[in-house]
Amino acid sequence: MRRKDREVTRTEEILGIVGKARILHLGLHDGDYPCVVPLHYGYEFLDGSLVFYMHSAKEGHKLDMIRNDPHVFVALECDVALIPGGDVPCSYGSAYASVMGRGLAELVDDEREKIRALSLLMENQTGKRFDIDGRMASAVAVIKVVVREFTAKARKNWQDEGEADKDGNGRNRGGTV
């Protein structure tokens, strides 16, 4: 990571970002070009890995890509806000918090795991617990992504960064967006 000053390493903070974001961008292999799909998700943290669950129609290109190559990339972000730069375009920036990582995707067949996955998804997206039954679970495909390697980064309180974002002349550095 180039900006070590923005690296987030505490598990609690990383899980806070994952819990606050609402959309997971799932990067898939699609022949000569990558494909990135935005999805709602649920998650849990197990044995040092982030485990994400997404739902999908039971057929489609996204599922075909996963079956063809299960190696995926995930990216989530939250707390995105413009940092003003006045009349200098290169002085603008962005506050944010993000988590990214490489993982392996699989399609969940076990009914109990699908029910748990859909329950986690609904709780993460709505803050409410729902009773999911086998009929509901059988109506959709569930994608599970286990991410063992991940990084997190944040530029939280940009007003307090002070000199960290200024060059030797006291001006904001360009290219921070």
C-alpha positions as CSV (number, residue, x, y, z in Angstrom):
1,M,0.0,0.0,0.0
2,R,1.5,3.3,-1.1
3,R,-0.3,5.5,1.5
4,K,0.7,3.8,4.7
5,D,-0.6,6.8,6.6
6,R,-4.2,5.8,5.5
7,E,-3.9,2.1,6.1
8,V,-6.5,0.6,8.4
9,T,-5.2,-2.5,10.2
10,R,-7.4,-2.9,13.3
11,T,-10.0,-5.7,12.7
12,E,-12.7,-3.8,14.4
13,E,-12.2,-0.8,12.1
14,I,-12.1,-3.0,9.0
15,L,-15.4,-4.7,10.1
16,G,-16.9,-1.3,10.7
17,I,-16.2,-0.3,7.1
18,V,-17.6,-3.6,5.8
19,G,-20.7,-3.2,8.0
20,K,-21.3,0.4,6.9
21,A,-20.9,0.0,3.1
22,R,-23.9,-1.2,1.2
23,I,-22.6,-2.3,-2.1
24,L,-19.9,-4.8,-2.9
25,H,-18.2,-4.5,-6.3
26,L,-17.4,-8.0,-7.4
27,G,-14.6,-8.3,-10.0
28,L,-14.9,-11.3,-12.2
29,H,-12.9,-12.7,-15.2
30,D,-14.8,-12.4,-18.4
31,G,-12.4,-13.5,-21.1
32,D,-10.3,-10.7,-22.3
33,Y,-12.0,-8.1,-20.2
34,P,-12.7,-7.9,-16.4
35,C,-16.3,-7.5,-15.4
36,V,-17.3,-5.7,-12.2
37,V,-20.8,-6.3,-10.8
38,P,-22.3,-4.2,-7.9
39,L,-24.2,-6.3,-5.4
40,H,-25.9,-6.1,-2.1
41,Y,-24.2,-8.4,0.4
42,G,-24.1,-10.0,3.9
43,Y,-20.9,-11.0,5.6
44,E,-19.2,-12.6,8.6
45,F,-15.7,-12.7,9.8
46,L,-14.5,-16.3,10.3
47,D,-11.0,-17.4,11.2
48,G,-9.4,-14.2,10.0
49,S,-11.2,-14.2,6.7
50,L,-14.0,-12.0,5.4
51,V,-16.9,-14.2,4.1
52,F,-19.3,-12.4,1.8
53,Y,-22.7,-13.6,0.6
54,M,-24.6,-12.2,-2.3
55,H,-27.8,-13.4,-4.0
56,S,-28.5,-13.7,-7.7
57,A,-30.9,-15.0,-10.2
58,K,-30.4,-18.8,-10.6
59,E,-29.0,-18.4,-14.2
60,G,-26.9,-15.7,-15.9
61,H,-23.6,-14.5,-17.1
62,K,-22.3,-13.7,-13.6
63,L,-22.8,-17.3,-12.4
64,D,-21.2,-18.6,-15.6
65,M,-18.1,-16.4,-15.0
66,I,-17.8,-17.7,-11.4
67,R,-18.1,-21.3,-12.6
68,N,-15.5,-20.7,-15.3
69,D,-13.0,-19.0,-12.9
70,P,-13.7,-18.6,-9.2
71,H,-10.9,-16.1,-8.6
72,V,-12.5,-12.8,-7.7
73,F,-11.7,-9.4,-6.4
74,V,-14.0,-7.4,-4.0
75,A,-14.1,-3.7,-3.3
76,L,-16.4,-1.8,-0.9
77,E,-16.4,1.8,0.1
78,C,-18.3,4.2,2.5
79,D,-18.0,7.6,4.0
80,V,-17.3,9.2,0.6
81,A,-17.2,13.0,0.7
82,L,-15.7,15.7,-1.4
83,I,-12.7,17.6,0.1
84,P,-13.0,21.1,-1.3
85,G,-10.0,22.7,-3.0
86,G,-11.3,26.1,-3.8
87,D,-10.2,27.5,-7.1
88,V,-7.4,25.0,-7.6
89,P,-8.7,21.8,-9.3
90,C,-5.8,19.6,-8.2
91,S,-6.4,20.6,-4.6
92,Y,-9.7,18.7,-4.4
93,G,-9.7,15.3,-2.8
94,S,-12.0,12.8,-1.2
95,A,-12.7,11.4,2.2
96,Y,-13.5,7.7,2.2
97,A,-13.1,4.3,3.8
98,S,-12.5,1.2,1.7
99,V,-11.8,-2.5,1.9
100,M,-10.4,-4.5,-1.0
101,G,-9.3,-8.1,-1.4
102,R,-8.8,-11.2,-3.4
103,G,-10.9,-14.3,-2.9
104,L,-12.5,-17.4,-4.2
105,A,-16.2,-17.5,-5.1
106,E,-18.5,-20.5,-5.0
107,L,-22.2,-21.2,-5.4
108,V,-23.9,-22.4,-2.3
109,D,-26.0,-25.5,-2.6
110,D,-26.6,-26.4,1.0
111,E,-30.1,-25.1,2.0
112,R,-29.1,-24.3,5.6
113,E,-26.1,-22.3,4.5
114,K,-28.2,-20.4,1.9
115,I,-30.8,-19.5,4.6
116,R,-28.0,-18.3,6.9
117,A,-26.4,-16.3,4.0
118,L,-29.7,-14.6,3.0
119,S,-30.4,-13.8,6.7
120,L,-27.0,-12.1,7.0
121,L,-27.6,-10.2,3.7
122,M,-30.9,-8.9,4.9
123,E,-29.6,-8.0,8.3
124,N,-26.6,-6.1,6.8
125,Q,-28.8,-4.3,4.3
126,T,-31.8,-3.4,6.5
127,G,-30.5,-3.7,10.1
128,K,-33.5,-6.1,10.7
129,R,-33.6,-9.8,11.2
130,F,-35.9,-11.8,8.9
131,D,-37.0,-15.4,9.0
132,I,-35.8,-16.9,5.7
133,D,-37.2,-20.4,4.8
134,G,-36.2,-23.1,2.4
135,R,-38.8,-21.9,-0.2
136,M,-37.2,-18.4,-0.2
137,A,-33.7,-19.8,-0.4
138,S,-34.5,-22.1,-3.3
139,A,-35.8,-19.2,-5.4
140,V,-32.3,-17.7,-5.7
141,A,-28.6,-18.5,-6.2
142,V,-26.3,-17.6,-3.4
143,I,-22.7,-16.6,-4.1
144,K,-20.2,-17.1,-1.3
145,V,-16.8,-15.3,-1.5
146,V,-14.1,-16.1,1.0
147,V,-11.5,-13.3,1.2
148,R,-8.3,-14.3,3.0
149,E,-6.2,-11.4,1.7
150,F,-7.6,-7.9,2.2
151,T,-6.5,-4.4,2.8
152,A,-8.3,-1.4,4.2
153,K,-7.7,2.3,3.8
154,A,-9.4,5.5,5.1
155,R,-9.1,9.2,4.9
156,K,-11.5,9.9,7.6
157,N,-11.2,13.3,9.2
158,W,-9.6,15.3,6.4
159,Q,-9.9,18.6,8.3
160,D,-7.6,17.3,11.0
161,E,-4.9,15.9,8.6
162,G,-3.1,19.2,8.8
163,E,0.3,19.0,7.4
164,A,-0.1,15.5,6.2
165,D,-1.8,16.8,3.0
166,K,0.4,19.8,2.4
167,D,3.6,20.3,0.6
168,G,6.5,22.2,2.0
169,N,4.9,25.5,0.9
170,G,1.7,24.9,3.0
171,R,-0.4,24.2,-0.1
172,N,-2.5,21.2,-0.7
173,R,-0.8,18.5,-2.8
174,G,-2.4,17.9,-6.2
175,G,-3.8,14.6,-7.4
176,T,-5.4,13.5,-4.2
177,V,-8.8,12.6,-5.8
